Amino acid sequence: MSRVTNGPAKRARHKAVLNRTKGFRMSKHRLWKVAHEAYLHALDYSFQGRKDRKSNFRTLWIVRINAALRALDATFTYGRFINAMTKKNVILDRKILADMAVTDPDTFAKVVKQING
């Protein structure tokens, strides 16, 4: 029985990982074992980064809404505004409210007046 090797498939796997690790520092883009480990870690970090990005954007939206509310009335806070929205069953998410506060302050002021009034 002849000896079977896995040469071409193995080389293809190695090349695929080494191509994905281009731009990594030091030996992490050159040596297979190190590059493979770095690649696996990079996948984990990218997954967690997508989760963190959602949290960062929500924080940004809250800061923008609060700043716009304080510009309209110094005593009106973000927490009171969201509470009033919930009580009046207004369904506008934070992303839309933040965008409205930045791009169209007049409409945002009307929404706040309707909810607060």
Sine and cosine of phi, psi and omega as CSV:
sin_phi,cos_phi,sin_psi,cos_psi,sin_omega,cos_omega
0.00,0.00,0.71,-0.71,-0.05,-1.00
-0.99,0.15,0.42,-0.91,-0.02,-1.00
-0.99,0.12,0.77,-0.64,-0.03,-1.00
-0.96,-0.28,0.79,-0.61,0.05,-1.00
-0.94,-0.33,0.21,-0.98,-0.03,-1.00
-0.91,-0.41,0.54,0.84,-0.15,-0.99
-0.83,0.56,-0.86,0.51,-0.07,-1.00
-0.88,0.47,-0.66,0.75,-0.01,-1.00
-0.92,0.39,-0.66,0.75,0.01,-1.00
-0.89,0.45,-0.70,0.71,0.01,-1.00
-0.88,0.47,-0.64,0.77,0.01,-1.00
-0.90,0.43,-0.66,0.75,0.03,-1.00
-0.90,0.45,-0.70,0.71,-0.01,-1.00
-0.90,0.44,-0.68,0.73,0.00,-1.00
-0.90,0.45,-0.61,0.79,-0.01,-1.00
-0.89,0.46,-0.71,0.70,0.00,-1.00
-0.92,0.38,-0.68,0.74,-0.01,-1.00
-0.91,0.41,-0.54,0.84,0.08,-1.00
-0.93,0.36,-0.57,0.82,0.00,-1.00
-0.97,0.25,-0.33,0.94,-0.01,-1.00
-0.98,-0.18,0.29,0.96,0.08,-1.00
-0.88,0.47,0.69,-0.72,-0.02,-1.00
1.00,-0.05,-0.18,0.98,0.08,-1.00
-0.95,0.31,0.43,-0.90,-0.11,-0.99
-1.00,0.06,0.42,-0.91,0.09,-1.00
0.83,0.56,-0.74,-0.68,-0.11,-0.99
-0.99,0.11,0.03,1.00,-0.06,-1.00
-0.95,0.31,-0.18,0.98,0.09,-1.00
-0.93,-0.35,0.00,1.00,-0.09,-1.00
-0.91,-0.42,-0.73,0.69,-0.11,-0.99
-1.00,-0.06,0.73,-0.68,-0.12,-0.99
-0.85,0.53,-0.79,0.62,-0.08,-1.00
-0.89,0.46,-0.72,0.69,-0.01,-1.00
-0.92,0.40,-0.67,0.75,-0.01,-1.00
-0.91,0.42,-0.65,0.76,0.00,-1.00
-0.89,0.45,-0.68,0.73,0.03,-1.00
-0.89,0.45,-0.70,0.71,0.00,-1.00
-0.90,0.43,-0.61,0.80,0.01,-1.00
-0.91,0.42,-0.68,0.74,0.02,-1.00
-0.90,0.43,-0.64,0.77,0.06,-1.00
-0.91,0.42,-0.64,0.77,-0.01,-1.00
-0.88,0.48,-0.61,0.79,0.05,-1.00
-0.89,0.45,-0.68,0.74,0.03,-1.00
-0.89,0.46,-0.69,0.72,-0.03,-1.00
-0.92,0.40,-0.60,0.80,-0.01,-1.00
-0.93,0.36,-0.59,0.81,0.04,-1.00
-0.90,0.44,-0.75,0.66,0.00,-1.00
-0.91,0.41,-0.57,0.82,0.01,-1.00
-0.89,0.45,-0.58,0.81,0.04,-1.00
-0.91,0.40,-0.58,0.81,0.05,-1.00
-0.94,0.34,-0.66,0.75,0.00,-1.00
-0.90,0.43,-0.59,0.81,-0.02,-1.00
-0.88,0.48,-0.63,0.78,0.03,-1.00
-0.88,0.47,-0.69,0.73,0.02,-1.00
-0.91,0.42,-0.66,0.75,-0.01,-1.00
-0.89,0.45,-0.65,0.76,0.01,-1.00
-0.92,0.38,-0.65,0.76,0.03,-1.00
-0.87,0.49,-0.67,0.75,0.04,-1.00
-0.89,0.46,-0.68,0.73,0.02,-1.00
-0.88,0.48,-0.69,0.72,0.00,-1.00
-0.88,0.47,-0.67,0.74,-0.01,-1.00
-0.90,0.44,-0.67,0.74,0.02,-1.00
-0.89,0.46,-0.68,0.73,-0.01,-1.00
-0.91,0.41,-0.67,0.74,0.01,-1.00
-0.90,0.44,-0.71,0.70,-0.02,-1.00
-0.89,0.46,-0.66,0.75,0.02,-1.00
-0.90,0.44,-0.66,0.76,0.01,-1.00
-0.93,0.38,-0.61,0.79,0.03,-1.00
-0.91,0.41,-0.67,0.74,0.01,-1.00
-0.91,0.40,-0.51,0.86,0.04,-1.00
-0.93,0.37,-0.55,0.83,0.02,-1.00
-0.97,0.23,-0.71,0.71,-0.03,-1.00
-0.50,-0.87,0.86,-0.51,-0.12,-0.99
-0.91,0.42,-0.36,0.93,-0.05,-1.00
-1.00,-0.06,-0.20,0.98,-0.06,-1.00
-1.00,0.06,0.84,-0.55,-0.07,-1.00
-0.96,-0.29,0.23,-0.97,0.04,-1.00
-0.87,0.48,-0.70,0.72,-0.04,-1.00
-0.88,0.48,-0.69,0.73,0.02,-1.00
-0.91,0.41,-0.61,0.80,0.00,-1.00
-0.90,0.43,-0.73,0.68,0.00,-1.00
-0.91,0.43,-0.62,0.78,0.04,-1.00
-0.89,0.45,-0.69,0.73,0.02,-1.00
-0.91,0.42,-0.62,0.78,0.04,-1.00
-0.89,0.46,-0.67,0.74,-0.01,-1.00
-0.90,0.43,-0.68,0.73,-0.01,-1.00
-0.91,0.42,-0.57,0.82,-0.01,-1.00
-1.00,-0.01,0.07,1.00,0.02,-1.00
0.85,0.53,0.65,0.76,0.08,-1.00
-1.00,0.04,0.83,-0.56,-0.06,-1.00
-0.96,-0.28,0.99,0.10,0.13,-0.99
-0.77,-0.64,0.81,-0.59,-0.03,-1.00
-0.99,0.13,0.21,-0.98,-0.10,-0.99
-0.90,0.43,-0.55,0.84,0.00,-1.00
-0.89,0.46,-0.73,0.69,-0.01,-1.00
-0.91,0.40,-0.69,0.73,-0.01,-1.00
-0.89,0.45,-0.67,0.74,0.00,-1.00
-0.91,0.41,-0.66,0.75,0.02,-1.00
-0.90,0.43,-0.66,0.75,0.02,-1.00
-0.90,0.43,-0.64,0.77,-0.02,-1.00
-0.90,0.43,-0.55,0.83,-0.04,-1.00
-1.00,0.09,-0.73,0.68,-0.14,-0.99
-1.00,0.00,-0.50,0.87,-0.07,-1.00
-0.66,-0.75,0.97,0.25,-0.08,-1.00
-0.88,0.47,-0.50,0.87,-0.02,-1.00
-0.91,0.41,-0.71,0.71,0.03,-1.00
-0.91,0.42,-0.63,0.77,0.04,-1.00
-0.88,0.47,-0.66,0.75,0.02,-1.00
-0.89,0.46,-0.62,0.79,0.04,-1.00
-0.91,0.42,-0.66,0.75,0.03,-1.00
-0.89,0.46,-0.70,0.71,0.00,-1.00
-0.89,0.45,-0.66,0.75,0.01,-1.00
-0.90,0.45,-0.65,0.76,0.02,-1.00
-0.91,0.41,-0.64,0.77,-0.02,-1.00
-0.97,0.24,-0.65,0.76,-0.06,-1.00
-0.98,0.19,-0.50,0.87,-0.09,-1.00
-0.99,0.16,0.00,0.00,0.00,0.00
